[in-house]
Amino acid sequence: MADVLRVFFDGEAEVAVRGLWRKLAKAGLPAPADKRPQLTLAAASAIPQKTRDELRSELEMLAMPSLWLRTLGTFTSTESVLMLGAVVDGELLAVHSAVHDVLAGKVKNPSAYYLPGSWLPHCVLAQGCSDAEIVTGFTALHPVEPIRADVAEVGIVDTRTGAVDVLL
């Protein structure tokens, strides 16, 4: 994917997630210490400027809920991921649905992982893990304390360059 719509967390939540990343790195896992903690709402090969402008307008009208990151889990797509799952509530689903209403039919090659009904809201703790590393990660972090994350910023990240187009 080239364009990814991401939610970035407030400073306190960012510090808490980075603390988890440090614990994982100390345990030998590939934790993403060079990135900002985030949650992905949508991804596509391209999100055109006109659609970005529509997203910006939509996001300005929405009440962005606080996120509760509390479920330590794992999933496999192209590579195994250790994650901290967000509590899914009506407010979060409403924001996600509104975003996808704007994107529908206007982006190239949307990722099915992030479409309504398929989306698993989460913050990546470690990616590209072996089965043994997943077990090590659970051991290093369990039990994990819930993290309340307020939304500090929403932006589209160009995954090729790392550039962020801030929308909110």
Steps between C-alpha positions, in 0.01 A plus 500: 500500500616851431250728682390408851255698714630489856405628843791616715475506879548771761835530678408298808371206296801522269734476801306196629520317166868584463551346845348176370724518193806535727394191699465305175835621367662397827345155451650487148193575290489730193310790661446809277684752719553741208130552427219684671243282678189494284177335396412455133151589374545433126759423235507522121755522224398865452274751674453795261526861621129571449414203721754617761323836508164325549651289780636813668153659494337184633755454779456862613129430559549173687551462873815291525462250785770400743637158422550230761789276401468198723502163324837337446467282193647373179402445139665389182461670165818499294700478824413439865413805707486550875245773568310694758136494393264793547165459670242518223207721593230689313698825490806339346290310249316821407829678421624200303175478305498874424856481369414209272186675377727779373752258349247270329557492125757781516825318579711256302533144631361534853637243743236248606664472846369844596150494349197508732424147614862386458688763700675409824604829664842460657841649571791289374742403775725271292486380141670218313511277807566129510269279708765490773527882497122533538516282812797702628306822436198378692724395787677839504180706497228295670305629679488825306352808661228669288612817325258788448599669175355832397527589133777754448504493122350325200696487180570316179842339500676435170662166581758544224639828636371519858348843431186580700217714363332616824122513467406572861 
